[in-house]
Amino acid sequence: MLDPARLSIHQVTLLQQCSTPQFVDALMRNGVPCTSVWREKVREYGVEQTARLLADNGVALSGYCWGGLVTSPDRSEAAKARDEVRRALDEAAAVKAPCLVFVAGGVAPRDKNIADARARALDGVAELIPHARSVGVKIALEPLHPMTCATRSVLSTVKLANAWCDSLSAEDIVGIAVDTYAVWWDPDIEAEIARAGKRICSFHVSDWLVDTQDLRFDRGMMGDGVIDLPALRRWVEAAGYDGYVEVEIFSQRNWWQRDPDEVIGVIKDRMQTAV
Ligand code: ZN
């Protein structure tokens, strides 16, 4: 049984049904204490306005999603990308999010060199550390599924995230976001979660549908797929994580088509039976 006080529902779960005020209303109506906000939506509604709306309604934040894509081999492009992450860190601080979910970036067709892309991503994180410290927002390295390696993230495993954390030596400000959808398949996952320990600063749940039809926008509701979510939760908790359990479901064909109260109702049930 998950303590309902630990439930966070990521804004993206109701991305298409709700404006930001409608989303916050839906959380309040259903007694959901926490969210992680989606950067595009925040910028659309306004950073200050979003911060005020969340604070006025007493909604806690488990994260700010997302910033990154710092792997460009072009120096000025890479510098621009890092500036954009600094802006995202500022916004995260403004809405009082504890961490920014960091998506490394993909492989440039120009050099087709994944090792170099990984090295550049790690250098990029190192360059962002002083700014993250100055605004008090953690950089949450989020490994993504390897199928997104070309476009979104050359950081594909918790093992690699641990290696990056080892080399950065910045445990106060760089952590790891464990997204079950991205890492459930990994044969090393239990051991690498244990190794990550207190680095884990964010934990995301959804499910992998057997007949999944889209790599980004067809996530399943917890319990509808093949991920052993209770085991993953046990492992992150054994590693020392006791924070929010964040529901993050991108679902073009199903959950984005439904009524917000229905979606939240199903989430609350599944948090008790499938997570
Ligand atoms: Zn995630």
py3Dmol code that shows the C-alpha trace and the ligand (Angstrom):
import py3Dmol

protein = """\
ATOM      1  CA  MET A   1       0.000   0.000   0.000  1.00  0.00           C
ATOM      2  CA  LEU A   2       1.374   3.349  -0.996  1.00  0.00           C
ATOM      3  CA  ASP A   3       0.780   6.213   1.420  1.00  0.00           C
ATOM      4  CA  PRO A   4      -1.556   8.548  -0.551  1.00  0.00           C
ATOM      5  CA  ALA A   5       0.524  11.478   0.733  1.00  0.00           C
ATOM      6  CA  ARG A   6       3.345  10.223  -1.530  1.00  0.00           C
ATOM      7  CA  LEU A   7       1.317  10.435  -4.746  1.00  0.00           C
ATOM      8  CA  SER A   8       2.468  12.862  -7.413  1.00  0.00           C
ATOM      9  CA  ILE A   9       0.752  13.125 -10.790  1.00  0.00           C
ATOM     10  CA  HIS A  10       2.905  14.531 -13.565  1.00  0.00           C
ATOM     11  CA  GLN A  11       1.166  17.247 -15.566  1.00  0.00           C
ATOM     12  CA  VAL A  12       1.851  15.354 -18.778  1.00  0.00           C
ATOM     13  CA  THR A  13      -0.585  12.650 -17.669  1.00  0.00           C
ATOM     14  CA  LEU A  14      -3.448  15.091 -18.383  1.00  0.00           C
ATOM     15  CA  LEU A  15      -1.548  17.031 -21.056  1.00  0.00           C
ATOM     16  CA  GLN A  16      -4.262  17.223 -23.661  1.00  0.00           C
ATOM     17  CA  GLN A  17      -7.345  17.523 -21.473  1.00  0.00           C
ATOM     18  CA  CYS A  18      -6.307  20.358 -19.165  1.00  0.00           C
ATOM     19  CA  SER A  19      -4.890  23.841 -19.153  1.00  0.00           C
ATOM     20  CA  THR A  20      -2.602  24.451 -16.170  1.00  0.00           C
ATOM     21  CA  PRO A  21      -5.418  25.957 -14.011  1.00  0.00           C
ATOM     22  CA  GLN A  22      -7.771  23.104 -14.982  1.00  0.00           C
ATOM     23  CA  PHE A  23      -5.049  20.615 -14.093  1.00  0.00           C
ATOM     24  CA  VAL A  24      -4.461  22.153 -10.657  1.00  0.00           C
ATOM     25  CA  ASP A  25      -8.244  22.200 -10.080  1.00  0.00           C
ATOM     26  CA  ALA A  26      -8.400  18.492 -10.936  1.00  0.00           C
ATOM     27  CA  LEU A  27      -5.603  17.725  -8.460  1.00  0.00           C
ATOM     28  CA  MET A  28      -7.349  19.701  -5.704  1.00  0.00           C
ATOM     29  CA  ARG A  29     -10.752  18.150  -6.425  1.00  0.00           C
ATOM     30  CA  ASN A  30      -9.236  14.692  -6.086  1.00  0.00           C
ATOM     31  CA  GLY A  31      -6.975  15.357  -3.119  1.00  0.00           C
ATOM     32  CA  VAL A  32      -3.692  14.830  -4.974  1.00  0.00           C
ATOM     33  CA  PRO A  33      -0.955  16.584  -2.990  1.00  0.00           C
ATOM     34  CA  CYS A  34       1.853  16.862  -5.527  1.00  0.00           C
ATOM     35  CA  THR A  35       2.772  17.260  -9.186  1.00  0.00           C
ATOM     36  CA  SER A  36       5.676  17.565 -11.550  1.00  0.00           C
ATOM     37  CA  VAL A  37       5.079  20.292 -14.100  1.00  0.00           C
ATOM     38  CA  TRP A  38       5.711  20.193 -17.841  1.00  0.00           C
ATOM     39  CA  ARG A  39       7.904  23.017 -19.055  1.00  0.00           C
ATOM     40  CA  GLU A  40       5.935  23.805 -22.201  1.00  0.00           C
ATOM     41  CA  LYS A  41       2.744  24.182 -20.188  1.00  0.00           C
ATOM     42  CA  VAL A  42       4.466  26.339 -17.596  1.00  0.00           C
ATOM     43  CA  ARG A  43       5.820  28.681 -20.226  1.00  0.00           C
ATOM     44  CA  GLU A  44       2.445  28.816 -21.941  1.00  0.00           C
ATOM     45  CA  TYR A  45       0.641  29.843 -18.741  1.00  0.00           C
ATOM     46  CA  GLY A  46       3.562  31.876 -17.383  1.00  0.00           C
ATOM     47  CA  VAL A  47       6.250  30.930 -14.879  1.00  0.00           C
ATOM     48  CA  GLU A  48       5.196  33.440 -12.201  1.00  0.00           C
ATOM     49  CA  GLN A  49       1.516  32.650 -12.706  1.00  0.00           C
ATOM     50  CA  THR A  50       2.184  28.921 -12.397  1.00  0.00           C
ATOM     51  CA  ALA A  51       4.285  29.442  -9.273  1.00  0.00           C
ATOM     52  CA  ARG A  52       1.492  31.486  -7.678  1.00  0.00           C
ATOM     53  CA  LEU A  53      -1.225  29.011  -8.676  1.00  0.00           C
ATOM     54  CA  LEU A  54       0.672  26.070  -7.182  1.00  0.00           C
ATOM     55  CA  ALA A  55       1.542  27.959  -4.001  1.00  0.00           C
ATOM     56  CA  ASP A  56      -1.991  29.333  -3.504  1.00  0.00           C
ATOM     57  CA  ASN A  57      -3.405  25.816  -3.752  1.00  0.00           C
ATOM     58  CA  GLY A  58      -0.701  24.240  -1.608  1.00  0.00           C
ATOM     59  CA  VAL A  59       0.400  21.835  -4.340  1.00  0.00           C
ATOM     60  CA  ALA A  60       3.880  20.406  -3.734  1.00  0.00           C
ATOM     61  CA  LEU A  61       6.336  19.810  -6.568  1.00  0.00           C
ATOM     62  CA  SER A  62       8.269  16.594  -7.162  1.00  0.00           C
ATOM     63  CA  GLY A  63      10.067  17.897 -10.235  1.00  0.00           C
ATOM     64  CA  TYR A  64      10.285  20.181 -13.249  1.00  0.00           C
ATOM     65  CA  CYS A  65      10.222  18.450 -16.600  1.00  0.00           C
ATOM     66  CA  TRP A  66      12.501  18.888 -18.513  1.00  0.00           C
ATOM     67  CA  GLY A  67      15.789  20.411 -19.691  1.00  0.00           C
ATOM     68  CA  GLY A  68      18.821  19.092 -21.543  1.00  0.00           C
ATOM     69  CA  LEU A  69      19.733  18.077 -25.093  1.00  0.00           C
ATOM     70  CA  VAL A  70      23.307  19.271 -24.658  1.00  0.00           C
ATOM     71  CA  THR A  71      25.092  16.824 -26.989  1.00  0.00           C
ATOM     72  CA  SER A  72      25.590  18.980 -30.077  1.00  0.00           C
ATOM     73  CA  PRO A  73      29.111  18.734 -31.579  1.00  0.00           C
ATOM     74  CA  ASP A  74      28.827  22.402 -32.563  1.00  0.00           C
ATOM     75  CA  ARG A  75      30.283  24.607 -29.819  1.00  0.00           C
ATOM     76  CA  SER A  76      27.889  27.504 -30.172  1.00  0.00           C
ATOM     77  CA  GLU A  77      24.862  25.202 -30.414  1.00  0.00           C
ATOM     78  CA  ALA A  78      26.011  23.383 -27.296  1.00  0.00           C
ATOM     79  CA  ALA A  79      26.527  26.677 -25.449  1.00  0.00           C
ATOM     80  CA  LYS A  80      23.016  27.787 -26.425  1.00  0.00           C
ATOM     81  CA  ALA A  81      21.590  24.484 -25.236  1.00  0.00           C
ATOM     82  CA  ARG A  82      23.294  24.888 -21.858  1.00  0.00           C
ATOM     83  CA  ASP A  83      21.888  28.416 -21.553  1.00  0.00           C
ATOM     84  CA  GLU A  84      18.447  26.985 -22.187  1.00  0.00           C
ATOM     85  CA  VAL A  85      18.996  24.477 -19.361  1.00  0.00           C
ATOM     86  CA  ARG A  86      20.035  27.338 -17.075  1.00  0.00           C
ATOM     87  CA  ARG A  87      16.724  29.039 -17.889  1.00  0.00           C
ATOM     88  CA  ALA A  88      14.896  25.800 -17.105  1.00  0.00           C
ATOM     89  CA  LEU A  89      16.744  25.619 -13.763  1.00  0.00           C
ATOM     90  CA  ASP A  90      15.648  29.193 -12.996  1.00  0.00           C
ATOM     91  CA  GLU A  91      12.048  28.300 -13.808  1.00  0.00           C
ATOM     92  CA  ALA A  92      12.250  25.179 -11.649  1.00  0.00           C
ATOM     93  CA  ALA A  93      13.473  27.333  -8.770  1.00  0.00           C
ATOM     94  CA  ALA A  94      10.631  29.813  -9.365  1.00  0.00           C
ATOM     95  CA  VAL A  95       7.959  27.119  -9.049  1.00  0.00           C
ATOM     96  CA  LYS A  96       9.864  25.579  -6.098  1.00  0.00           C
ATOM     97  CA  ALA A  97      10.627  22.272  -7.783  1.00  0.00           C
ATOM     98  CA  PRO A  98      13.399  20.317  -6.048  1.00  0.00           C
ATOM     99  CA  CYS A  99      14.883  19.003  -9.289  1.00  0.00           C
ATOM    100  CA  LEU A 100      15.037  19.461 -13.036  1.00  0.00           C
ATOM    101  CA  VAL A 101      14.610  16.260 -15.019  1.00  0.00           C
ATOM    102  CA  PHE A 102      17.638  16.204 -17.301  1.00  0.00           C
ATOM    103  CA  VAL A 103      17.414  14.550 -20.722  1.00  0.00           C
ATOM    104  CA  ALA A 104      20.938  14.242 -22.103  1.00  0.00           C
ATOM    105  CA  GLY A 105      20.404  14.562 -25.862  1.00  0.00           C
ATOM    106  CA  GLY A 106      20.907  12.254 -28.815  1.00  0.00           C
ATOM    107  CA  VAL A 107      23.573  11.396 -31.371  1.00  0.00           C
ATOM    108  CA  ALA A 108      24.352  13.985 -34.022  1.00  0.00           C
ATOM    109  CA  PRO A 109      24.002  12.671 -37.583  1.00  0.00           C
ATOM    110  CA  ARG A 110      27.023  14.885 -38.360  1.00  0.00           C
ATOM    111  CA  ASP A 111      29.470  12.774 -36.420  1.00  0.00           C
ATOM    112  CA  LYS A 112      27.600   9.499 -35.741  1.00  0.00           C
ATOM    113  CA  ASN A 113      29.728   9.090 -32.645  1.00  0.00           C
ATOM    114  CA  ILE A 114      27.833   7.934 -29.576  1.00  0.00           C
ATOM    115  CA  ALA A 115      30.915   7.839 -27.340  1.00  0.00           C
ATOM    116  CA  ASP A 116      31.650  11.481 -28.127  1.00  0.00           C
ATOM    117  CA  ALA A 117      27.989  12.397 -27.629  1.00  0.00           C
ATOM    118  CA  ARG A 118      28.099  10.788 -24.176  1.00  0.00           C
ATOM    119  CA  ALA A 119      31.320  12.613 -23.311  1.00  0.00           C
ATOM    120  CA  ARG A 120      29.801  15.929 -24.391  1.00  0.00           C
ATOM    121  CA  ALA A 121      26.657  15.285 -22.353  1.00  0.00           C
ATOM    122  CA  LEU A 122      28.745  14.599 -19.257  1.00  0.00           C
ATOM    123  CA  ASP A 123      30.822  17.760 -19.848  1.00  0.00           C
ATOM    124  CA  GLY A 124      27.581  19.666 -20.306  1.00  0.00           C
ATOM    125  CA  VAL A 125      26.261  18.511 -16.924  1.00  0.00           C
ATOM    126  CA  ALA A 126      29.564  19.489 -15.290  1.00  0.00           C
ATOM    127  CA  GLU A 127      29.243  22.998 -16.742  1.00  0.00           C
ATOM    128  CA  LEU A 128      25.703  23.332 -15.405  1.00  0.00           C
ATOM    129  CA  ILE A 129      26.540  22.407 -11.815  1.00  0.00           C
ATOM    130  CA  PRO A 130      27.473  25.902 -10.581  1.00  0.00           C
ATOM    131  CA  HIS A 131      24.186  27.336 -11.858  1.00  0.00           C
ATOM    132  CA  ALA A 132      22.150  24.480 -10.385  1.00  0.00           C
ATOM    133  CA  ARG A 133      23.852  25.105  -7.030  1.00  0.00           C
ATOM    134  CA  SER A 134      23.237  28.833  -7.207  1.00  0.00           C
ATOM    135  CA  VAL A 135      19.481  28.347  -7.650  1.00  0.00           C
ATOM    136  CA  GLY A 136      19.231  25.276  -5.390  1.00  0.00           C
ATOM    137  CA  VAL A 137      17.712  22.896  -7.954  1.00  0.00           C
ATOM    138  CA  LYS A 138      19.084  19.379  -8.412  1.00  0.00           C
ATOM    139  CA  ILE A 139      19.928  18.080 -11.857  1.00  0.00           C
ATOM    140  CA  ALA A 140      18.098  14.726 -12.029  1.00  0.00           C
ATOM    141  CA  LEU A 141      19.839  12.617 -14.669  1.00  0.00           C
ATOM    142  CA  GLU A 142      17.092  10.563 -16.277  1.00  0.00           C
ATOM    143  CA  PRO A 143      18.173   7.514 -18.268  1.00  0.00           C
ATOM    144  CA  LEU A 144      15.767   6.977 -21.158  1.00  0.00           C
ATOM    145  CA  HIS A 145      14.960   3.821 -23.067  1.00  0.00           C
ATOM    146  CA  PRO A 146      17.718   3.011 -25.627  1.00  0.00           C
ATOM    147  CA  MET A 147      15.205   3.283 -28.462  1.00  0.00           C
ATOM    148  CA  THR A 148      15.373   7.055 -27.888  1.00  0.00           C
ATOM    149  CA  CYS A 149      19.161   7.133 -28.103  1.00  0.00           C
ATOM    150  CA  ALA A 150      19.319   8.826 -31.510  1.00  0.00           C
ATOM    151  CA  THR A 151      17.021  11.701 -30.719  1.00  0.00           C
ATOM    152  CA  ARG A 152      16.607  12.205 -26.986  1.00  0.00           C
ATOM    153  CA  SER A 153      19.113  10.545 -24.734  1.00  0.00           C
ATOM    154  CA  VAL A 154      22.457   8.829 -25.020  1.00  0.00           C
ATOM    155  CA  LEU A 155      22.075   8.158 -21.290  1.00  0.00           C
ATOM    156  CA  SER A 156      20.279   4.807 -21.430  1.00  0.00           C
ATOM    157  CA  THR A 157      20.931   3.029 -18.163  1.00  0.00           C
ATOM    158  CA  VAL A 158      21.121   3.660 -14.438  1.00  0.00           C
ATOM    159  CA  LYS A 159      24.573   2.063 -14.623  1.00  0.00           C
ATOM    160  CA  LEU A 160      25.774   4.876 -16.892  1.00  0.00           C
ATOM    161  CA  ALA A 161      24.048   7.490 -14.713  1.00  0.00           C
ATOM    162  CA  ASN A 162      25.940   6.056 -11.732  1.00  0.00           C
ATOM    163  CA  ALA A 163      29.211   6.262 -13.672  1.00  0.00           C
ATOM    164  CA  TRP A 164      28.487   9.910 -14.514  1.00  0.00           C
ATOM    165  CA  CYS A 165      27.700  10.666 -10.876  1.00  0.00           C
ATOM    166  CA  ASP A 166      30.955   8.968  -9.835  1.00  0.00           C
ATOM    167  CA  SER A 167      32.943  11.162 -12.187  1.00  0.00           C
ATOM    168  CA  LEU A 168      31.087  14.397 -11.361  1.00  0.00           C
ATOM    169  CA  SER A 169      31.503  14.101  -7.571  1.00  0.00           C
ATOM    170  CA  ALA A 170      28.591  16.469  -6.994  1.00  0.00           C
ATOM    171  CA  GLU A 171      26.229  14.355  -4.933  1.00  0.00           C
ATOM    172  CA  ASP A 172      24.634  17.450  -3.364  1.00  0.00           C
ATOM    173  CA  ILE A 173      23.325  18.752  -6.688  1.00  0.00           C
ATOM    174  CA  VAL A 174      23.297  15.918  -9.257  1.00  0.00           C
ATOM    175  CA  GLY A 175      20.967  12.975  -8.699  1.00  0.00           C
ATOM    176  CA  ILE A 176      19.232  10.268 -10.695  1.00  0.00           C
ATOM    177  CA  ALA A 177      15.609  10.036 -11.826  1.00  0.00           C
ATOM    178  CA  VAL A 178      14.503   6.411 -12.071  1.00  0.00           C
ATOM    179  CA  ASP A 179      11.701   6.170 -14.622  1.00  0.00           C
ATOM    180  CA  THR A 180      10.334   2.638 -14.590  1.00  0.00           C
ATOM    181  CA  TYR A 181       9.213   2.911 -18.224  1.00  0.00           C
ATOM    182  CA  ALA A 182      12.783   3.601 -19.334  1.00  0.00           C
ATOM    183  CA  VAL A 183      14.752   1.107 -17.256  1.00  0.00           C
ATOM    184  CA  TRP A 184      12.514  -1.879 -16.412  1.00  0.00           C
ATOM    185  CA  TRP A 185      14.108  -4.112 -19.095  1.00  0.00           C
ATOM    186  CA  ASP A 186      17.671  -3.723 -17.777  1.00  0.00           C
ATOM    187  CA  PRO A 187      19.164  -6.954 -16.340  1.00  0.00           C
ATOM    188  CA  ASP A 188      21.375  -4.850 -14.038  1.00  0.00           C
ATOM    189  CA  ILE A 189      18.605  -2.644 -12.747  1.00  0.00           C
ATOM    190  CA  GLU A 190      18.285  -4.066  -9.221  1.00  0.00           C
ATOM    191  CA  ALA A 191      22.022  -3.845  -8.566  1.00  0.00           C
ATOM    192  CA  GLU A 192      22.345  -0.385 -10.132  1.00  0.00           C
ATOM    193  CA  ILE A 193      19.433   0.993  -8.106  1.00  0.00           C
ATOM    194  CA  ALA A 194      21.157  -0.317  -4.978  1.00  0.00           C
ATOM    195  CA  ARG A 195      24.411   1.291  -6.113  1.00  0.00           C
ATOM    196  CA  ALA A 196      22.619   4.583  -6.810  1.00  0.00           C
ATOM    197  CA  GLY A 197      21.354   4.711  -3.210  1.00  0.00           C
ATOM    198  CA  LYS A 198      20.636   8.266  -2.084  1.00  0.00           C
ATOM    199  CA  ARG A 199      21.394   9.586  -5.560  1.00  0.00           C
ATOM    200  CA  ILE A 200      17.833   8.628  -6.499  1.00  0.00           C
ATOM    201  CA  CYS A 201      15.916  11.884  -6.245  1.00  0.00           C
ATOM    202  CA  SER A 202      12.902  11.122  -8.406  1.00  0.00           C
ATOM    203  CA  PHE A 203      10.861   7.979  -9.152  1.00  0.00           C
ATOM    204  CA  HIS A 204       8.421   7.761 -12.084  1.00  0.00           C
ATOM    205  CA  VAL A 205       5.818   5.076 -12.721  1.00  0.00           C
ATOM    206  CA  SER A 206       3.738   3.977 -15.703  1.00  0.00           C
ATOM    207  CA  ASP A 207       3.582   0.653 -17.557  1.00  0.00           C
ATOM    208  CA  TRP A 208       4.968  -0.885 -20.749  1.00  0.00           C
ATOM    209  CA  LEU A 209       2.135  -2.186 -22.911  1.00  0.00           C
ATOM    210  CA  VAL A 210       2.818  -5.448 -24.728  1.00  0.00           C
ATOM    211  CA  ASP A 211       1.342  -4.017 -27.926  1.00  0.00           C
ATOM    212  CA  THR A 212       2.905  -0.590 -27.487  1.00  0.00           C
ATOM    213  CA  GLN A 213       2.453   1.500 -30.628  1.00  0.00           C
ATOM    214  CA  ASP A 214       4.577   4.565 -30.013  1.00  0.00           C
ATOM    215  CA  LEU A 215       7.876   4.895 -28.191  1.00  0.00           C
ATOM    216  CA  ARG A 216       7.018   8.134 -26.433  1.00  0.00           C
ATOM    217  CA  PHE A 217       3.263   8.588 -26.490  1.00  0.00           C
ATOM    218  CA  ASP A 218       1.836   5.162 -25.722  1.00  0.00           C
ATOM    219  CA  ARG A 219       2.665   4.553 -22.092  1.00  0.00           C
ATOM    220  CA  GLY A 220       0.294   2.357 -20.127  1.00  0.00           C
ATOM    221  CA  MET A 221      -1.498   2.780 -16.808  1.00  0.00           C
ATOM    222  CA  MET A 222       0.204   1.001 -13.913  1.00  0.00           C
ATOM    223  CA  GLY A 223      -1.010  -2.611 -13.909  1.00  0.00           C
ATOM    224  CA  ASP A 224      -1.890  -2.729 -17.628  1.00  0.00           C
ATOM    225  CA  GLY A 225       1.536  -3.818 -18.869  1.00  0.00           C
ATOM    226  CA  VAL A 226       4.542  -5.990 -18.058  1.00  0.00           C
ATOM    227  CA  ILE A 227       6.608  -3.917 -15.611  1.00  0.00           C
ATOM    228  CA  ASP A 228       7.004  -5.345 -12.108  1.00  0.00           C
ATOM    229  CA  LEU A 229       6.336  -1.991 -10.458  1.00  0.00           C
ATOM    230  CA  PRO A 230       6.122  -3.276  -6.860  1.00  0.00           C
ATOM    231  CA  ALA A 231       9.614  -4.783  -7.236  1.00  0.00           C
ATOM    232  CA  LEU A 232      11.047  -1.550  -8.638  1.00  0.00           C
ATOM    233  CA  ARG A 233       9.451   0.451  -5.830  1.00  0.00           C
ATOM    234  CA  ARG A 234      10.835  -2.008  -3.274  1.00  0.00           C
ATOM    235  CA  TRP A 235      14.329  -1.616  -4.731  1.00  0.00           C
ATOM    236  CA  VAL A 236      14.333   2.182  -4.793  1.00  0.00           C
ATOM    237  CA  GLU A 237      12.970   2.256  -1.251  1.00  0.00           C
ATOM    238  CA  ALA A 238      15.591  -0.244  -0.105  1.00  0.00           C
ATOM    239  CA  ALA A 239      18.155   2.117  -1.647  1.00  0.00           C
ATOM    240  CA  GLY A 240      16.888   4.872   0.642  1.00  0.00           C
ATOM    241  CA  TYR A 241      14.317   6.671  -1.503  1.00  0.00           C
ATOM    242  CA  ASP A 242      11.227   7.732   0.448  1.00  0.00           C
ATOM    243  CA  GLY A 243       9.955  10.588  -1.716  1.00  0.00           C
ATOM    244  CA  TYR A 244       7.022  10.999  -4.071  1.00  0.00           C
ATOM    245  CA  VAL A 245       5.947   8.307  -6.507  1.00  0.00           C
ATOM    246  CA  GLU A 246       5.288  10.239  -9.681  1.00  0.00           C
ATOM    247  CA  VAL A 247       2.789   8.987 -12.238  1.00  0.00           C
ATOM    248  CA  GLU A 248       3.971   9.962 -15.730  1.00  0.00           C
ATOM    249  CA  ILE A 249       1.762   8.662 -18.536  1.00  0.00           C
ATOM    250  CA  PHE A 250       2.048   9.949 -22.089  1.00  0.00           C
ATOM    251  CA  SER A 251      -0.903   8.258 -23.802  1.00  0.00           C
ATOM    252  CA  GLN A 252      -2.182   9.583 -27.083  1.00  0.00           C
ATOM    253  CA  ARG A 253      -4.585   6.742 -27.819  1.00  0.00           C
ATOM    254  CA  ASN A 254      -6.063   6.180 -24.382  1.00  0.00           C
ATOM    255  CA  TRP A 255      -5.550   8.255 -21.250  1.00  0.00           C
ATOM    256  CA  TRP A 256      -5.272  11.628 -23.002  1.00  0.00           C
ATOM    257  CA  GLN A 257      -8.733  10.958 -24.439  1.00  0.00           C
ATOM    258  CA  ARG A 258     -10.440  10.507 -21.052  1.00  0.00           C
ATOM    259  CA  ASP A 259     -12.056  12.709 -18.456  1.00  0.00           C
ATOM    260  CA  PRO A 260      -9.477  14.030 -15.931  1.00  0.00           C
ATOM    261  CA  ASP A 261     -11.433  12.829 -12.876  1.00  0.00           C
ATOM    262  CA  GLU A 262     -11.728   9.352 -14.371  1.00  0.00           C
ATOM    263  CA  VAL A 263      -7.967   9.218 -15.056  1.00  0.00           C
ATOM    264  CA  ILE A 264      -7.105  10.362 -11.536  1.00  0.00           C
ATOM    265  CA  GLY A 265      -9.585   7.871 -10.058  1.00  0.00           C
ATOM    266  CA  VAL A 266      -7.950   4.984 -11.905  1.00  0.00           C
ATOM    267  CA  ILE A 267      -4.483   6.211 -10.875  1.00  0.00           C
ATOM    268  CA  LYS A 268      -5.480   6.295  -7.198  1.00  0.00           C
ATOM    269  CA  ASP A 269      -6.835   2.738  -7.404  1.00  0.00           C
ATOM    270  CA  ARG A 270      -3.778   1.407  -9.215  1.00  0.00           C
ATOM    271  CA  MET A 271      -1.384   3.040  -6.752  1.00  0.00           C
ATOM    272  CA  GLN A 272      -2.902   0.707  -4.160  1.00  0.00           C
ATOM    273  CA  THR A 273      -3.028  -2.446  -6.286  1.00  0.00           C
ATOM    274  CA  ALA A 274      -0.263  -2.239  -8.907  1.00  0.00           C
ATOM    275  CA  VAL A 275       2.575  -0.148  -7.455  1.00  0.00           C
TER     276      VAL A 275
END
"""
ligand_1 = """\
1
ZN
Zn 10.240 10.303 -16.405
"""
view = py3Dmol.view(width=600, height=400)
view.addModel(protein, "pdb")
view.setStyle({"model": 0}, {"cartoon": {"style": "trace"}})
view.addModel(ligand_1, "xyz")
view.setStyle({"model": 1}, {"stick": {}})
view.zoomTo()
view.show()
